[in-house]
Amino acid sequence: MKSRNAEQFKADQNARKKLSRKRKLSMDPKAVAITERRAQYKKKSNWTAKDRLQDFREGTKYNAIFIFNCCHRRLFLENVQVKTEKL
């Protein structure tokens, strides 16, 4: 199914994960919190100095060239929200 329709496969998989998480939360919220905290810790502990440097460089690649609309300050991309039709 993944090779035929990758987007639908991903949407279905995300829906199943969301339902599973809700079910687990209803059964034992503290256990879910502990499990998620451990997963985040494990993910962070696998970061090396090279990974952190790459993340920093990616975040500052374009410098402070994005204009914040309400106060007209120049900020980095991660500090502004892109204005779309929805907004």
N, C-alpha and C positions, 0 to 999 in steps of 0.2 A: 504494500500500500504506500509506503514511503516513496518509492521510486515513481509511482503514478501521480501522486498529488502530495507533494512535500508540505505545502502550507496547511492543508486540511489535516494531515497527520500530526503536525506540530500543534495545531489548535486542539485536536482531540486529546493529545497527550497532556497538554496544559490543563484541560478541563478535568481529566482523570486525576491529575496531581492535586488540583484544587479541592476536588471532592474528598480525596484521601486525607488531605491535611485537615479539612473541616471535621471529618469523622474522628480523626485522632484527637483533635482539639476538644471535641465534645466528650470523649472518653477520659482523657487525662491531660489537661492543659500544661501542667508543670513538666511532665515528661517531654512534651513537644518543645517547650521552651529550652529545656536542658539539651535536647538533641540538636536544636537549631543553633544554640550557642556554641556547642562543640564543633559543629560543621563550620561555623564562621571562624572559630579559632584555628581549626585545621587549615582552612583556606588561607588565612592570614599568615600562618606559620610557614607555609610553603613559599611565600614571597621572599625573594632574595633582594639584595641591594640593587642588582641589575633591573629587576622587575619594578622596584620603586622608582628608580631613575627614569626608566622608560615611561612610566605613568606620569611622572612629573613633567617630562619633556613633551609628552602628548598634550597635557593640560595647559602648558605655557607656550605651545608652538606658535600661536598666532598673536602673542602678546596681548596687551589690553587695548584691543581695537574695536570692541563691540560696545555700542552706545546704549546705555540704559535710558529708556524712553522718558521716565518721569523726572529724573534729575540731570539728564544729559552728561552723565559721567562715563568715562571709558573703563570697561571692566573686562575680565577674562571671560571666555565663552561659558565656563561652568557656573559663572555667577549671574548670568542673564538668562531670560526665558525668551525663546524665539517667538515673535509675534505671528500668529496664524489667523486664519478666518474664524476658527473656533473662539479665539480670545476676543 
